[in-house]
Amino acid sequence: MRKFFSRHIFLQCIKSNWKMWTIVTTILCALVLIMISIAPGVSERLATTDPDFDFNALRMVAEGAFSMHGGMIGVVFILVYLITVGNKLVAMEIDRGSLSFILNTPTTRKQIILTKAIFYYVSIIALILTIGIVSTIAGAVINIPFDLGRLWIMLLGLLMFTTAISGICFFASCWFNKSSLSLLVGAGVPLLFFLFSSLSAMPDLDWMRFLSINTLFDAIGVVNGESFIFQYIALFAIGAIMYTIGIIKFLKKDLPL
């Protein structure tokens, strides 16, 4: 295990990024709590105009926070975390020269990059798990109809989506020695996906959905009971490939040390 993991680097990653993680996670949990708490009132108002429309707390969370064609404010905060931390883990350290100090110790390149990748992904899992736990507790405390099964399926989809996006960010951070170039790709590609996804809502531009991996995650579709197993597999595969290529590139490239 020591050949692939460095406890010191892992703790260093936590120290450097825990504030960003805490801020983003707190904002997302607060957002979800607000959505759940106002859902009963919104549901009552909608029932007077359209009694057949199935509106519930889960739909409120999906549309208000994680829908690609709705509020998606929660996705935006997650994206900020992925881009910022992904860039800091490798490219920024190379750019600043701080990585040279680590490489002058007995710590190997493999330990460095694999530990950083592990930290990055574990932090994402922890973020989404926290949202799920807070949502589950809130649904029980407020005592409102809340489909926990579909909630966790939606969060699994969110994890797969963030796996793909974080893979792109990590790949960019490993590929480039300049932080600016890493951000250009690591932030630019996901933003292009959001642009294509938004434009695809227009009737004449619906073909643009094929240019964006955002299409593979549909929070509203999960609420409606649709199955997304193949889309989730595709998102995970994209992320795994990007992480792998990034790690290989870091292990083989010349560093300005």
LOTORKE-440392 format. One line per 5 residues: number of its first residue (from 1); their letters; for each residue x negated, y, z negated of C-alpha. Coordinates in Angstrom, 1 decimal. Example, Ala and Ser with C-alpha at 12.3 -4.5 7.8 and 13.67 -1.06 7.14 Angstrom:
1	as	-12.3 -4.5 -7.8 | -13.7 -1.1 -7.1
! end
This chain:
1	mrkff	0.0 0.0 0.0 | -2.9 2.4 -0.7 | -4.0 2.1 2.9 | -0.8 3.8 4.0 | 0.3 6.0 1.1
6	srhif	-1.3 8.6 -1.1 | 0.4 9.5 -4.3 | -1.6 12.7 -4.6 | -0.4 14.0 -1.1 | 3.2 12.9 -1.8
11	lqcik	3.2 15.0 -5.1 | 1.6 17.9 -3.2 | 4.4 17.8 -0.6 | 7.0 17.8 -3.4 | 5.3 20.8 -5.0
16	snwkm	5.1 22.7 -1.7 | 8.7 22.1 -0.6 | 10.9 21.5 -3.7 | 12.2 25.1 -3.7 | 13.3 25.0 -0.1
21	wtivt	15.0 21.6 -0.8 | 16.7 22.8 -3.9 | 18.0 26.0 -2.3 | 19.4 24.2 0.8 | 20.9 21.3 -1.2
26	tilca	22.5 23.7 -3.7 | 24.0 25.8 -0.9 | 25.4 22.7 0.9 | 26.8 21.2 -2.3 | 28.5 24.5 -3.1
31	lvlim	29.9 24.7 0.4 | 31.3 21.2 0.2 | 32.8 22.0 -3.3 | 34.5 25.1 -1.9 | 35.9 23.1 1.0
36	isiap	37.3 20.4 -1.2 | 38.8 22.8 -3.7 | 40.7 24.9 -1.1 | 41.8 21.9 0.9 | 45.1 21.3 -1.1
41	gvser	46.2 24.9 -0.5 | 45.4 24.8 3.2 | 47.1 21.5 3.5 | 50.3 22.8 2.0 | 50.4 25.8 4.3
46	lattd	49.8 23.7 7.4 | 52.5 21.2 6.3 | 55.1 24.0 6.6 | 54.2 24.6 10.3 | 53.2 21.1 11.4
51	pdfdf	54.4 18.3 9.1 | 52.9 15.6 11.3 | 49.4 16.9 11.2 | 47.1 14.9 9.0 | 45.1 17.5 7.1
56	nalrm	43.1 16.5 4.0 | 40.0 17.3 2.0 | 37.7 15.2 4.2 | 38.9 16.9 7.3 | 38.3 20.3 5.6
61	vaega	34.7 19.3 4.8 | 34.1 18.0 8.3 | 35.6 21.0 10.2 | 34.2 23.6 7.8 | 30.7 22.3 7.3
66	fsmhg	29.6 19.5 9.7 | 31.5 19.8 12.9 | 29.5 20.6 16.0 | 32.4 22.5 17.4 | 33.7 24.0 14.2
71	gmigv	32.1 25.8 11.3 | 28.9 23.7 11.3 | 27.4 26.0 8.8 | 26.2 23.0 6.8 | 24.3 21.7 9.9
76	vfilv	22.7 25.0 10.3 | 21.2 25.0 6.8 | 20.0 21.4 7.3 | 18.4 22.5 10.5 | 16.6 25.3 8.8
81	ylitv	15.2 22.9 6.2 | 14.1 20.4 8.9 | 12.3 23.0 11.0 | 10.6 24.8 8.1 | 9.4 21.7 6.3
86	gnklv	8.5 19.8 9.4 | 6.3 22.6 10.6 | 4.6 23.1 7.1 | 3.7 19.4 6.7 | 1.2 19.2 9.5
91	ameid	0.9 22.0 12.0 | 0.7 24.8 9.5 | -1.9 23.0 7.4 | -4.0 22.5 10.5 | -3.5 26.1 11.6
96	rgsls	-4.6 27.4 8.1 | -7.5 25.0 7.9 | -6.2 23.5 4.6 | -6.1 20.0 6.1 | -9.8 20.0 6.5
101	filnt	-10.3 19.9 2.7 | -8.1 16.8 2.5 | -10.0 15.0 5.3 | -13.3 15.7 3.5 | -12.0 13.4 0.7
106	pttrk	-11.8 9.6 0.8 | -8.2 10.0 2.0 | -7.8 8.7 5.5 | -5.8 10.2 8.4 | -3.4 7.3 8.2
111	qiilt	-2.7 7.9 4.5 | -2.2 11.6 5.2 | 0.3 11.3 8.1 | 2.2 8.3 6.8 | 2.6 9.9 3.4
116	kaify	3.9 13.1 4.9 | 6.3 11.2 7.1 | 7.6 9.3 4.1 | 8.1 12.4 2.1 | 9.9 14.2 4.9
121	yvsii	12.4 11.4 5.5 | 12.9 10.6 1.8 | 13.7 14.3 1.1 | 16.3 14.2 3.9 | 17.9 11.0 2.5
126	alilt	17.9 12.6 -1.0 | 19.5 15.7 0.3 | 22.4 13.9 2.0 | 22.8 11.5 -0.9 | 23.2 14.4 -3.2
131	igivs	25.9 15.9 -1.0 | 27.7 12.6 -1.0 | 27.5 12.1 -4.7 | 28.7 15.7 -5.4 | 31.6 15.2 -2.9
136	tiaga	32.6 11.9 -4.5 | 32.6 13.3 -8.0 | 34.5 16.5 -6.8 | 37.2 14.4 -5.1 | 37.7 12.4 -8.3
141	vinip	37.8 15.4 -10.6 | 40.1 17.5 -8.5 | 42.2 14.3 -8.0 | 43.2 14.8 -4.4 | 43.5 12.3 -1.5
146	fdlgr	39.9 11.7 -0.3 | 38.8 8.9 2.0 | 35.5 8.0 0.4 | 34.8 5.3 3.0 | 35.0 7.7 5.9
151	lwiml	33.1 10.4 3.9 | 30.1 8.1 3.6 | 30.4 7.0 7.2 | 30.3 10.7 8.2 | 27.3 11.3 6.0
156	lgllm	25.6 8.2 7.5 | 26.1 9.8 10.9 | 24.7 13.1 9.5 | 21.6 11.1 8.3 | 21.2 9.6 11.7
161	fttai	21.5 13.0 13.4 | 19.0 14.5 11.0 | 16.7 11.5 11.7 | 16.7 12.4 15.4 | 16.2 16.2 14.8
166	sgicf	13.5 15.7 12.1 | 11.7 13.3 14.4 | 11.5 16.0 17.0 | 10.3 18.5 14.4 | 7.7 16.1 13.0
171	fascw	6.5 15.2 16.5 | 6.0 18.9 17.4 | 4.1 19.5 14.1 | 1.8 16.5 14.8 | 1.3 17.3 18.5
176	fnkss	0.3 21.0 18.2 | -2.6 22.5 16.2 | -0.9 25.9 16.2 | 2.1 26.6 13.9 | 3.6 28.9 16.5
181	lsllv	3.6 26.2 19.2 | 5.0 23.7 16.8 | 7.9 26.0 16.0 | 8.4 26.8 19.6 | 9.1 23.1 20.3
186	gagvp	10.4 22.0 16.9 | 12.9 24.8 16.7 | 13.4 25.4 20.4 | 14.6 21.9 21.4 | 17.2 21.5 18.6
191	llffl	18.5 25.1 19.4 | 18.8 24.1 23.0 | 20.8 21.1 22.0 | 23.2 23.4 20.0 | 23.4 25.7 23.0
196	fssls	24.3 22.9 25.4 | 26.8 21.5 22.9 | 28.5 24.9 22.5 | 28.7 25.5 26.2 | 30.1 22.0 26.9
201	ampdl	33.3 23.2 25.2 | 34.0 25.2 28.3 | 36.0 23.3 30.9 | 33.6 23.9 33.8 | 30.6 23.1 31.7
206	dwmrf	31.7 19.9 29.9 | 28.9 18.0 31.7 | 26.4 19.8 29.4 | 27.3 17.5 26.6 | 25.1 14.9 28.2
211	lsint	22.1 17.2 27.7 | 22.6 17.4 23.9 | 22.1 14.7 21.3 | 24.6 16.6 19.2 | 27.3 14.8 21.1
216	lfdai	26.3 11.6 19.4 | 27.4 12.9 16.0 | 31.1 13.8 15.7 | 32.3 14.5 12.2 | 35.9 15.1 13.2
221	gvvng	35.8 11.8 15.2 | 34.8 10.0 12.0 | 37.7 11.6 10.1 | 40.1 10.4 12.9 | 38.8 6.8 12.4
226	esfif	36.7 6.5 15.6 | 33.7 4.2 15.7 | 30.2 5.6 16.3 | 28.0 2.6 15.6 | 26.2 2.8 19.0
231	qyial	25.8 6.6 18.8 | 24.3 6.2 15.3 | 21.8 3.5 16.6 | 20.8 5.8 19.5 | 20.2 8.7 17.1
236	faiga	18.1 6.6 14.8 | 16.1 5.2 17.8 | 15.4 8.7 19.0 | 14.1 9.7 15.6 | 12.0 6.6 15.1
241	imyti	10.4 7.1 18.5 | 9.6 10.7 17.9 | 8.1 9.9 14.4 | 6.0 7.1 15.9 | 4.6 9.2 18.8
246	giikf	3.8 12.1 16.4 | 2.0 9.8 14.0 | 0.0 8.2 16.8 | -0.9 11.6 18.3 | -2.1 12.8 14.9
251	lkkdl	-4.3 9.7 14.4 | -6.0 10.1 17.8 | -6.3 13.8 18.4 | -9.3 16.1 17.8 | -8.7 18.4 14.9
256	pl	-10.3 21.9 14.6 | -11.9 21.1 11.3
! end
